[in-house]
Amino acid sequence: MTTESGTTTTLPRVPVHAGTTRLSLPTQRTLLALALVATDAVALTAAFVTAFWVRFDLQLTLAPEVVPESAVYKALSMLLIPVWLLMFVLYNLYDRHSRLGGTQESSRTFNACTTATMLVILGTFLFPDFVVSRMWVVSAWLLSFAFVALNRFAARRVVYALRMRGYLLAPAVIVGANREGESLADFLQDHRASGVRTIGFVTTSADDRHPRRAGPVLGRIDEITAIVQHWGVEEVIVAITALGREELLRLCGHVEPLPVQLRLSSGVYELLTTRVEVRTLGTLPLMSIHKIRLDRMEVVFKTLLEATLASLGLLLIWPVLAVIAIWIKLDSAGPVLHRRRVLGVSGKPFDAFKFRTMHENGHELLDQDPEAAETLRTQHKLKKDPRITRAGRWLRRYSLDELPQLFNVLLGQMSLVGPRMITPEEAGEFGDQRMNLLTVKPGITGLWQVSGRSDLSYAERVRMDLYYVRNYSVWLDLQILFVRTLPAVIKGRGAY
């Protein structure tokens, strides 16, 4: 194989599915498929048994005049389980390219259960002697979807954990070693739950003019066939900004006969954390970029959940807020609350509320310590800040100064969990990543707050914020909020 310098070398032979596991990748996938079939069958059995309980034990019915034989339902359930599983196959619920796909998988599950239920209803019309309780049919329909959806949710959690340990990872190469290619590699490395293990880069002609290397270079585009066969590649991910139209067409020609999945990046690596989708105008496919990272249902659920929790929190802690307000007044001159001008979604500025923790003449105190002023300018945090009051040190140590931000949550300006707040002045330091951080509301707490807070470097804080934006889920929010925030606050590590 030809290297960048033009010499020929022989790559060390590695197993096609080399990794951190003993089982080959095809074996892992077969075991996963069998496990999904088995657990789906168990979920369906539970759904049909529960439907029987609803109809015959609870005596819920839509047609009291119809009293079918309850004994037939056990045999009927055993017959219908293969029908449901067949519908799951037809709706690609076991296809490795589309299974475990989150909301799309739930949608396909609902459609499959609905189709199977329609077949049962059709059977009652075609065969008049086939009498089935309507309540049982309705219950079986809804419960089969609910139980299978819960089973698939649990399966996703298990598979994500396995992928983080090196299982079920498809070998992939990135075509293009430019800045976008490196960003894709970094993203996939941080997001192994996506199921991809990046082996290395395939270089293009443009990479010769702008050499940037974030990983091993396996060869050039013209050698893609040999690379795929040698390394057992299953995913070819193209950094679209790294090659021209003719080179891309040539790559597609090389890849077309190969058993690989070809994926093209959006070409806007700086928008990597935003939602991108392809829409067709007439017959012309065009890419649409959404300003908001979350979809509509995620926004609604997150907003309702956080508004509820914030309201309950304020009702429970208002005496604590009153005591803190009195303490601040007695400790130093000045207002109880401090309004910090920060940026919200899409860069819209708002005032974030905090209990005042600094002296009113804080700027004068800081001017007396030039070294501290320079540290604050570069790191945006000071370990020994001369401006902080005695009460402020305690409030900051246990993050009590941020409690008034619950009102910002109720006003729709902040989230309980999210990236940290940034000021208009600070935003300029983020460069291309600024738009990424501003696609979701800033949070009272977040990954960086529960991972060391101010003990982390500025770059580490930004990296954690970007990780949160890319990997947002309701379950990640709940984990940060209820599992990690409280221990971090109690320890007080990195708070100053």
C-alpha positions as CSV (number, residue, x, y, z in Angstrom):
1,M,0.0,0.0,0.0
2,T,1.3,3.5,-0.9
3,T,2.1,5.9,2.0
4,E,2.0,9.7,1.9
5,S,5.6,9.8,0.9
6,G,5.0,7.6,-2.2
7,T,6.7,4.5,-0.9
8,T,5.1,1.1,-0.7
9,T,4.6,-0.7,2.6
10,T,2.8,-3.7,3.8
11,L,0.2,-3.0,6.6
12,P,0.3,-5.5,9.5
13,R,-2.5,-8.0,9.1
14,V,-5.1,-7.6,11.8
15,P,-8.3,-9.6,12.5
16,V,-11.2,-8.2,10.4
17,H,-13.2,-7.5,13.6
18,A,-10.3,-6.7,15.9
19,G,-11.3,-4.9,19.1
20,T,-11.5,-5.3,22.8
21,T,-13.7,-8.4,22.8
22,R,-13.3,-12.1,22.2
23,L,-16.5,-12.6,20.2
24,S,-16.4,-11.5,16.5
25,L,-18.7,-8.6,15.5
26,P,-21.0,-10.9,13.5
27,T,-21.4,-13.2,16.5
28,Q,-22.1,-10.2,18.7
29,R,-24.8,-8.9,16.3
30,T,-26.4,-12.4,16.0
31,L,-26.6,-12.7,19.8
32,L,-28.1,-9.2,20.0
33,A,-30.8,-10.1,17.4
34,L,-31.6,-13.3,19.2
35,A,-31.8,-11.4,22.5
36,L,-34.2,-8.8,21.0
37,V,-36.5,-11.5,19.6
38,A,-36.6,-13.4,22.9
39,T,-37.2,-10.3,25.0
40,D,-39.8,-9.0,22.5
41,A,-41.6,-12.4,22.8
42,V,-41.6,-12.1,26.6
43,A,-42.9,-8.5,26.4
44,L,-45.7,-9.6,24.0
45,T,-46.6,-12.5,26.3
46,A,-46.8,-10.1,29.2
47,A,-49.0,-7.7,27.1
48,F,-51.5,-10.5,26.1
49,V,-51.7,-11.8,29.7
50,T,-52.3,-8.3,31.0
51,A,-54.9,-7.7,28.3
52,F,-56.6,-10.9,29.5
53,W,-56.5,-9.6,33.1
54,V,-58.0,-6.3,32.1
55,R,-60.9,-8.0,30.2
56,F,-61.8,-10.9,32.5
57,D,-60.5,-10.0,35.9
58,L,-61.3,-6.3,36.0
59,Q,-64.4,-7.0,33.9
60,L,-63.7,-4.0,31.6
61,T,-65.6,-4.4,28.3
62,L,-66.8,-2.5,25.3
63,A,-69.6,-4.9,24.5
64,P,-71.2,-6.5,27.6
65,E,-73.5,-8.7,25.4
66,V,-70.4,-10.5,23.9
67,V,-69.1,-13.1,26.3
68,P,-66.4,-15.1,24.6
69,E,-64.8,-18.1,26.1
70,S,-61.8,-17.0,28.2
71,A,-60.0,-20.3,27.7
72,V,-59.3,-19.7,24.1
73,Y,-57.1,-16.6,24.8
74,K,-54.1,-18.5,26.0
75,A,-54.0,-20.5,22.7
76,L,-54.8,-17.3,20.8
77,S,-51.9,-15.5,22.4
78,M,-49.5,-18.2,21.5
79,L,-50.6,-18.0,17.9
80,L,-50.5,-14.2,17.8
81,I,-47.0,-13.8,19.2
82,P,-45.4,-15.1,15.9
83,V,-47.7,-12.7,14.0
84,W,-46.5,-9.7,16.0
85,L,-42.8,-10.8,15.6
86,L,-43.3,-11.2,11.8
87,M,-44.6,-7.6,11.7
88,F,-41.5,-6.5,13.6
89,V,-39.4,-8.1,11.0
90,L,-41.3,-6.5,8.2
91,Y,-41.0,-3.1,9.9
92,N,-37.2,-3.6,10.2
93,L,-37.1,-3.8,14.0
94,Y,-34.4,-6.4,13.8
95,D,-32.4,-4.9,10.9
96,R,-29.0,-3.9,12.3
97,H,-29.0,-0.6,10.4
98,S,-32.3,0.6,11.8
99,R,-32.9,-1.2,15.2
100,L,-32.3,0.7,18.4
101,G,-33.1,4.0,16.8
102,G,-34.8,5.8,19.6
103,T,-38.0,7.7,18.6
104,Q,-37.9,6.3,15.1
105,E,-37.8,2.8,16.5
106,S,-40.8,3.5,18.7
107,S,-42.7,4.8,15.7
108,R,-42.0,1.6,13.8
109,T,-43.0,-0.4,16.8
110,F,-46.4,1.3,17.0
111,N,-47.0,0.8,13.3
112,A,-46.1,-2.9,13.6
113,C,-48.4,-3.4,16.5
114,T,-51.2,-1.5,14.8
115,T,-50.8,-3.6,11.6
116,A,-50.9,-6.9,13.6
117,T,-54.0,-5.7,15.4
118,M,-55.7,-4.9,12.1
119,L,-55.0,-8.4,11.0
120,V,-56.8,-9.8,14.0
121,I,-59.8,-7.5,13.3
122,L,-59.7,-8.5,9.7
123,G,-59.9,-12.2,10.8
124,T,-63.1,-11.5,12.8
125,F,-64.7,-10.2,9.6
126,L,-63.5,-13.0,7.4
127,F,-64.4,-15.7,9.9
128,P,-67.7,-15.0,11.7
129,D,-67.2,-17.8,14.1
130,F,-64.0,-16.2,15.3
131,V,-65.2,-14.1,18.2
132,V,-62.7,-12.0,20.2
133,S,-63.4,-9.5,22.9
134,R,-63.0,-6.0,21.7
135,M,-61.6,-4.8,25.0
136,W,-59.0,-7.6,24.8
137,V,-58.0,-6.5,21.2
138,V,-57.7,-2.9,22.2
139,S,-55.8,-3.7,25.3
140,A,-53.5,-6.1,23.5
141,W,-52.8,-3.5,20.9
142,L,-51.9,-0.7,23.3
143,L,-50.1,-3.0,25.8
144,S,-48.1,-4.7,23.1
145,F,-46.8,-1.4,21.9
146,A,-46.1,-0.1,25.5
147,F,-44.3,-3.3,26.7
148,V,-42.2,-3.7,23.5
149,A,-41.3,0.0,23.5
150,L,-40.2,-0.4,27.2
151,N,-38.2,-3.5,26.2
152,R,-36.5,-1.6,23.4
153,F,-35.7,1.3,25.7
154,A,-34.0,-1.1,28.1
155,A,-32.2,-2.8,25.2
156,R,-30.8,0.6,24.0
157,R,-29.4,1.3,27.5
158,V,-27.7,-2.1,27.6
159,V,-26.3,-1.8,24.1
160,Y,-25.0,1.7,24.7
161,A,-23.2,0.4,27.8
162,L,-21.8,-2.5,25.8
163,R,-20.5,-0.2,23.1
164,M,-18.7,2.0,25.6
165,R,-16.9,-1.3,26.6
166,G,-15.9,-2.1,23.1
167,Y,-18.7,-4.3,21.9
168,L,-20.9,-3.9,18.8
169,L,-18.7,-1.3,17.2
170,A,-18.6,-1.2,13.4
171,P,-15.1,-0.5,12.0
172,A,-15.1,2.9,10.1
173,V,-12.7,5.1,8.2
174,I,-13.0,8.8,7.6
175,V,-12.3,10.1,4.2
176,G,-10.6,13.5,4.6
177,A,-8.0,14.4,7.2
178,N,-8.9,18.1,7.2
179,R,-10.4,20.1,10.1
180,E,-13.9,18.7,9.5
181,G,-12.5,15.1,9.3
182,E,-10.8,15.6,12.7
183,S,-14.0,17.0,14.2
184,L,-15.9,14.0,13.0
185,A,-13.2,11.7,14.5
186,D,-13.3,13.5,17.8
187,F,-17.1,13.4,17.9
188,L,-17.2,9.6,17.2
189,Q,-14.6,9.0,19.8
190,D,-16.6,10.8,22.4
191,H,-19.8,9.2,21.2
192,R,-19.0,5.5,21.0
193,A,-22.6,4.7,21.9
194,S,-23.4,5.5,18.2
195,G,-21.8,2.1,17.4
196,V,-18.8,3.2,15.3
197,R,-15.1,2.6,15.9
198,T,-12.9,4.8,13.8
199,I,-9.8,3.0,12.5
200,G,-8.1,5.9,10.7
201,F,-8.2,8.4,7.8
202,V,-8.2,8.1,4.0
203,T,-6.5,11.1,2.6
204,T,-7.6,13.3,-0.4
205,S,-5.8,15.6,-2.7
206,A,-6.8,18.6,-0.6
207,D,-5.1,17.0,2.5
208,D,-1.7,17.4,0.8
209,R,-2.2,21.2,0.8
210,H,-3.4,21.4,4.3
211,P,-1.8,18.5,6.3
212,R,-3.5,17.9,9.6
213,R,-3.3,14.5,11.3
214,A,-5.4,13.5,14.2
215,G,-5.0,9.7,13.7
216,P,-3.4,7.0,11.5
217,V,-3.5,7.5,7.8
218,L,-4.5,4.2,6.1
219,G,-4.1,5.3,2.5
220,R,-5.5,7.5,-0.3
221,I,-9.0,7.5,-2.0
222,D,-7.8,5.4,-4.9
223,E,-6.8,2.7,-2.4
224,I,-10.2,2.6,-0.7
225,T,-11.0,-0.9,-2.0
226,A,-7.8,-2.4,-0.5
227,I,-8.4,-0.5,2.7
228,V,-11.9,-1.8,3.1
229,Q,-10.9,-5.4,2.5
230,H,-7.8,-5.2,4.6
231,W,-9.3,-3.6,7.7
232,G,-12.8,-5.1,7.5
233,V,-14.3,-1.6,7.2
234,E,-18.1,-1.3,7.3
235,E,-18.6,2.4,7.4
236,V,-17.0,5.0,5.1
237,I,-17.6,8.5,6.5
238,V,-16.8,11.3,4.1
239,A,-15.8,14.8,5.3
240,I,-17.4,16.5,2.4
241,T,-15.2,19.6,2.6
242,A,-12.1,17.6,2.1
243,L,-12.6,16.6,-1.5
244,G,-14.0,18.1,-4.7
245,R,-16.9,17.0,-6.8
246,E,-14.9,14.8,-9.2
247,E,-13.0,13.2,-6.4
248,L,-16.3,12.5,-4.6
249,L,-17.8,10.9,-7.7
250,R,-14.7,8.7,-8.1
251,L,-14.9,7.7,-4.4
252,C,-18.6,6.7,-4.9
253,G,-17.6,4.6,-7.9
254,H,-15.0,2.7,-5.8
255,V,-17.3,2.2,-2.9
256,E,-20.5,1.2,-4.8
257,P,-19.6,-2.5,-5.2
258,L,-18.2,-2.8,-1.7
259,P,-20.3,-4.1,1.3
260,V,-20.0,-0.8,3.2
261,Q,-22.3,2.0,4.3
262,L,-21.3,5.3,2.7
263,R,-22.1,8.4,4.8
264,L,-21.6,12.0,3.8
265,S,-21.1,14.7,6.4
266,S,-23.0,17.9,6.3
267,G,-20.0,19.9,5.3
268,V,-20.4,22.3,8.2
269,Y,-18.5,20.8,11.0
270,E,-19.0,23.9,13.1
271,L,-22.7,23.1,13.1
272,L,-22.0,19.5,14.2
273,T,-24.2,19.8,17.3
274,T,-27.3,21.3,15.6
275,R,-30.1,19.4,14.0
276,V,-29.7,18.9,10.3
277,E,-32.1,17.1,8.0
278,V,-32.6,16.7,4.3
279,R,-35.8,18.1,2.7
280,T,-36.9,17.9,-0.9
281,L,-38.1,20.8,-2.9
282,G,-39.8,19.3,-5.9
283,T,-37.2,16.6,-6.7
284,L,-34.2,18.6,-5.4
285,P,-32.8,17.4,-2.0
286,L,-31.6,20.3,0.1
287,M,-30.2,20.3,3.6
288,S,-32.0,22.2,6.4
289,I,-30.2,23.4,9.5
290,H,-32.3,23.9,12.6
291,K,-31.4,26.7,15.0
292,I,-32.6,24.6,18.0
293,R,-30.8,21.3,18.8
294,L,-33.8,19.5,20.4
295,D,-36.9,18.5,18.4
296,R,-40.3,19.8,19.4
297,M,-41.3,16.9,21.6
298,E,-38.0,17.0,23.5
299,V,-38.4,20.8,24.1
300,V,-42.0,20.4,25.3
301,F,-41.1,17.5,27.7
302,K,-38.0,19.2,29.0
303,T,-39.8,22.5,29.6
304,L,-42.8,20.9,31.4
305,L,-40.5,18.7,33.5
306,E,-38.2,21.6,34.6
307,A,-41.1,24.0,35.2
308,T,-42.7,21.5,37.5
309,L,-39.5,20.7,39.4
310,A,-38.6,24.4,39.7
311,S,-42.1,25.3,41.0
312,L,-41.9,22.5,43.6
313,G,-38.4,23.5,44.5
314,L,-39.4,27.1,45.2
315,L,-42.4,26.1,47.3
316,L,-40.1,23.9,49.4
317,I,-37.1,26.2,49.9
318,W,-38.6,29.7,50.1
319,P,-37.8,29.8,53.9
320,V,-34.1,29.1,53.0
321,L,-34.2,31.9,50.4
322,A,-35.5,34.3,53.0
323,V,-32.8,33.4,55.5
324,I,-30.1,33.8,52.8
325,A,-31.4,37.2,51.8
326,I,-31.3,38.4,55.4
327,W,-27.8,37.0,55.8
328,I,-26.5,38.8,52.7
329,K,-28.0,42.1,53.9
330,L,-26.4,41.8,57.3
331,D,-23.0,40.7,55.9
332,S,-22.3,43.6,53.5
333,A,-23.9,46.6,51.9
334,G,-25.7,46.2,48.6
335,P,-28.6,44.5,47.0
336,V,-29.6,40.9,47.8
337,L,-29.8,39.8,44.1
338,H,-27.2,40.3,41.4
339,R,-28.3,40.3,37.7
340,R,-25.7,38.8,35.4
341,R,-26.2,39.6,31.7
342,V,-25.8,36.3,29.7
343,L,-26.7,34.8,26.4
344,G,-29.7,32.4,26.0
345,V,-30.9,30.3,23.0
346,S,-29.8,31.8,19.7
347,G,-27.7,34.4,21.5
348,K,-30.7,36.3,23.0
349,P,-29.4,38.1,26.1
350,F,-31.2,38.0,29.5
351,D,-30.5,38.7,33.1
352,A,-29.6,35.6,35.2
353,F,-30.5,36.0,38.9
354,K,-28.0,35.1,41.6
355,F,-27.6,36.0,45.2
356,R,-25.0,38.7,45.5
357,T,-21.7,37.2,46.6
358,M,-19.4,40.2,46.0
359,H,-18.7,43.6,47.5
360,E,-20.2,46.5,45.7
361,N,-16.7,48.0,45.2
362,G,-15.5,44.7,43.8
363,H,-13.8,46.3,40.7
364,E,-11.7,48.5,42.9
365,L,-10.6,45.5,45.0
366,L,-9.7,43.6,41.9
367,D,-7.7,46.6,40.5
368,Q,-5.5,46.3,43.5
369,D,-4.4,42.8,42.4
370,P,-3.2,42.9,38.7
371,E,-2.3,39.2,38.8
372,A,-5.7,38.2,39.9
373,A,-7.3,40.5,37.3
374,E,-5.3,38.8,34.5
375,T,-6.2,35.3,35.7
376,L,-9.9,36.3,35.7
377,R,-9.6,37.7,32.2
378,T,-8.1,34.5,30.8
379,Q,-9.8,31.8,32.9
380,H,-13.0,33.6,33.9
381,K,-12.6,32.2,37.4
382,L,-10.5,33.1,40.5
383,K,-9.6,30.7,43.3
384,K,-9.0,33.5,45.7
385,D,-11.2,36.3,44.5
386,P,-10.8,39.5,46.7
387,R,-14.2,40.7,45.6
388,I,-16.2,37.9,47.4
389,T,-17.9,38.5,50.7
390,R,-17.8,36.2,53.7
391,A,-21.3,35.1,53.1
392,G,-20.6,34.8,49.4
393,R,-17.8,32.2,50.0
394,W,-20.2,29.9,51.8
395,L,-23.0,30.5,49.2
396,R,-20.6,29.7,46.4
397,R,-19.1,26.7,48.1
398,Y,-22.5,25.0,48.2
399,S,-23.9,26.6,45.0
400,L,-26.6,28.3,47.1
401,D,-26.0,31.6,45.2
402,E,-27.6,30.0,42.1
403,L,-31.0,29.2,43.7
404,P,-32.7,32.4,42.4
405,Q,-32.1,31.0,38.9
406,L,-35.1,28.8,39.5
407,F,-37.1,31.9,38.6
408,N,-35.2,32.1,35.3
409,V,-36.3,28.5,34.7
410,L,-39.9,29.5,35.2
411,L,-39.5,32.5,32.9
412,G,-38.3,30.1,30.2
413,Q,-34.8,31.6,30.0
414,M,-32.8,28.8,31.6
415,S,-33.0,25.0,32.2
416,L,-32.2,23.1,35.3
417,V,-29.6,21.2,33.4
418,G,-27.7,22.6,30.4
419,P,-24.4,24.2,29.4
420,R,-23.0,26.9,31.5
421,M,-24.0,30.5,31.0
422,I,-21.7,32.7,28.9
423,T,-21.6,36.4,28.7
424,P,-21.7,38.5,25.5
425,E,-18.0,39.3,26.0
426,E,-17.0,35.7,26.6
427,A,-18.9,34.4,23.5
428,G,-16.2,35.7,21.2
429,E,-13.7,33.3,22.6
430,F,-15.7,30.2,21.4
431,G,-15.2,30.9,17.7
432,D,-16.9,28.3,15.6
433,Q,-18.4,26.6,18.7
434,R,-20.3,29.6,19.8
435,M,-23.4,28.6,17.8
436,N,-23.3,25.1,19.3
437,L,-23.5,26.3,22.9
438,L,-26.3,28.6,22.0
439,T,-28.6,25.9,20.6
440,V,-30.0,25.0,24.0
441,K,-30.8,27.0,27.2
442,P,-28.0,27.4,29.7
443,G,-28.4,25.4,32.9
444,I,-28.3,25.9,36.6
445,T,-26.2,22.7,36.7
446,G,-24.5,20.7,34.0
447,L,-21.7,18.3,33.2
448,W,-18.9,20.6,34.1
449,Q,-20.5,21.7,37.4
450,V,-20.7,18.1,38.6
451,S,-17.2,17.1,37.2
452,G,-14.9,19.4,39.1
453,R,-16.4,22.9,38.5
454,S,-13.7,25.5,38.6
455,D,-10.9,23.0,39.1
456,L,-11.3,22.2,35.4
457,S,-9.5,24.2,32.8
458,Y,-11.5,26.5,30.6
459,A,-11.0,24.2,27.6
460,E,-12.3,21.2,29.6
461,R,-15.4,23.1,30.6
462,V,-16.2,24.0,27.0
463,R,-15.6,20.4,25.9
464,M,-18.0,19.1,28.5
465,D,-20.7,21.7,27.5
466,L,-20.4,20.6,23.9
467,Y,-20.6,16.9,24.9
468,Y,-23.9,17.7,26.7
469,V,-25.3,19.6,23.7
470,R,-24.5,16.7,21.4
471,N,-25.7,13.9,23.7
472,Y,-28.8,15.5,25.3
473,S,-31.5,13.2,26.6
474,V,-34.0,13.4,29.3
475,W,-32.3,10.5,31.1
476,L,-28.9,12.4,31.0
477,D,-30.7,15.4,32.6
478,L,-32.2,13.2,35.3
479,Q,-28.8,11.6,36.0
480,I,-27.0,14.9,36.3
481,L,-29.8,16.4,38.4
482,F,-30.5,13.7,40.9
483,V,-27.4,11.4,40.9
484,R,-24.4,13.7,40.4
485,T,-25.4,17.3,41.4
486,L,-26.2,16.6,45.0
487,P,-22.9,14.8,45.8
488,A,-20.9,17.5,43.9
489,V,-22.7,20.3,45.9
490,I,-22.1,18.5,49.3
491,K,-18.4,18.0,48.6
492,G,-18.0,21.5,47.4
493,R,-15.0,20.5,45.3
494,G,-14.0,23.1,42.7
495,A,-16.5,25.7,44.0
496,Y,-15.0,29.2,44.4
